[in-house]
């Protein structure tokens, strides 16, 4: 009994399916014969029916209505509000971009001085005796005792006396020889960093000094010290490294897509992460000619004045570089629809009509595209919702094509 009932039900299902298939093919056959009357149905009437369909409100201006450009779409004010359409004017504006990045502070290499003694000797007295000390230009660093220096001082004093004694000689060669000897001894002292004042003092006293004082050649902080009292020093021994921190370098990372916009001379600002209100102004000084293979960034060097020495080497900072692209015809970046092959904007033709227009764009800076061609100054465009307008335009174009196809009247969709 159970098997019989299932078989009867199965037969009923098969019979119903067959009837449905026959009806479907009969309807297709009827559509093939219904051509001329349907094809001549008014496009406006069809579009009216489409407009009355759910979700098709505001589409009365779609492609297919006479006198409208290809792709033009009409969107009612109510629908514009729902879509978030905002109108903007094509205008010339300053193209400005801010590159935000991070960097580290380092010494200005052009203001780092290495102090050496140019003669062999011993440190007799040490004045600057710890690392980190701030020294001024001309401040004493240490005194050195050198037998060679002592002998050269004595030679110079003897040469001076000989020049004075032989200065009245009737023989020109004698006079010039005495003068040359004195000048050679003086030049040797100068080459050993004996200052002009020290040589003048030596001439006035007429007595050689046992030790010579060496002074700081530049102002700055002692960042390295290898000098100790009593130690023997050689000319190749670096005794002090002095760094002037009145200006520091900031090395920042620039991503590959931003490298073309960054150039030497552009203004920049640097701020510490814990004190963003205290910004320091600087300039882009150099862009290194290579890219880091891991981070895909290039290094740019900023020269930043450092009043009060608040910026310290190896600190991390936030940096901003201002890029001035000049004044250009521009539109908001949201107004441009990029399909990959071309870029479109929608021109506001008034009364809710929007026409797609292909444009050629240039640089994108701070939310605006530079317009190279396709638009004129003063034109009104849709500044937002370009994607939604493009969807409406494509739908309108498709509907318009359907109304002109034989056998594809909108009456059946009403």
Secondary structure, 3 states (H helix, E strand, C coil): CHHHHHHHHHHHHHHHHHHHHHHHHHHHHHHHHCCHHHHCCCHHHHHHHHHHCCCCCCCCCCCCCCCCCCCCEECCHHHHHHHCCCEEECEEEEEEEEEEEEEEEEECHHHEEEEECCCCEEEEEECCCCCCCEECCCCEEEEEECHHHHHHHHHHHHHHHHHHHHCCCCCHHHHHHHHHHHHHHHHHHHHCCCCHHHHHHHHHHCCCCCEEEEECCCCEEEEEECCCCCCEECCCCEEEEEECCCEEEEEEEEEHHHHCCCCCCCEEEEEECCEEEEEEEEEEEEEEEEECCCCCEEEEEEEEECHHHCCCCCCEEEEEEEEEEEEEEEEEHHHCEECCCCEEEEEEEECCEEEEEEEEEEEEECCEEEEEECCCCCCEEECCCHHHHHHHHHHHHHHHHHHCCCCCCHHHHC
